[in-house]
Amino acid sequence: MRVARTIGYLCFGTPSPPFDKLRPSIPILRFLINQVEPDIGERAHPAIKHACLIIASLARGGLDPINALIEGNMCPMLVMLLAHPNSEVVASVLKVVESFLKYGTADQIQVLHDNQVLQRILEILINHNHLPPLEVRSACRVIANIATYQPIQIQSMVDAAIYPSIIQISINQEVGETKYEATYAISAAAKRGSHEQIRYLVDQGAIEAISGGLLSGGYGRRASCFQGLHNILRVGEAHKVDGVNVYKQMVIESGGLARIKSQRDDADVGEMARRLLTSYWTGESMI
């Protein structure tokens, strides 16, 4: 733990040193996250967690640090740690994944995919009822960030069957941070997805999930839900059934229209609410 803390002081310093000065720490970090011997047990958890947070910080440096981590064969070990029994360790590994997704190139991100990172995250989502909230919440946040930072990766999550599980978490979870993060992950995909991807999301229950998030706490989350719903309705207009935008009816049935109307005068999202009403429910805009 002392070794990890010392490296952390170097990485998190102000200003942080150039990566060439930190490169020699990578073999040490690799050793620290590989503390799996039975006789070490829980004593290693703080060191693994701290080492992963340092790796996440290094990855924020972009191309060269991420290449060094890949060349140090870190990715297979990190992905394996997503099945670690300690939720704080898993949450710290997910921060590494976030850094890769935000600052990595397409080829670097592909290395994570090649190591089945989405399959590991899917296991967390599927087993969410039996896992600590921190772990599930962190997994949902990663999915949201993938759609936010790398919209091109939305299809990879569709292919990995990520969204059915996360939509069910959003719909069924009690009000709280995990529900909000799951809803944000769905609305982020709806904001940036293609027509085909959005139709897939709707088929999985995205409208009910996003409609429920219209009253979320915080401007960013509510705004994302309004924007995602607007994009869904726009796709519905482009793919009418017998001249009818069936997504409008689905919004009404999910309680979304009532929530939109209730926020017409809100200081933060009122304009978004009025725009939706004017665009899709002209007769309701003044009721």
ABEGO torsion letter per residue (X at the ends): XAAAAAAAAAAABOBBBBAAAAAAAAAAAAAAAABABAAAEAAAAAAAAAAAAAAAAAAAAEAAAAAAAAAAGAAAAAAAAAABABAAAAAAAAAAAAAAAAABBAAAAAAAAAAGAAAAAAAAAAAAAABBAAAAAAAAAAAAAAAAABAAAAAAAAAAGAAAAAAAAAAABBBEAAAAAAAAAAAAAAAABBAAAAAAAAAAGAAAAAAAAAABBEAAAAAAAAAAAAAAAAAAAABBBGGBBAAAAAAAAAGAAAAAAAAAABAAAAAAAAAAAAAABAAAAAX
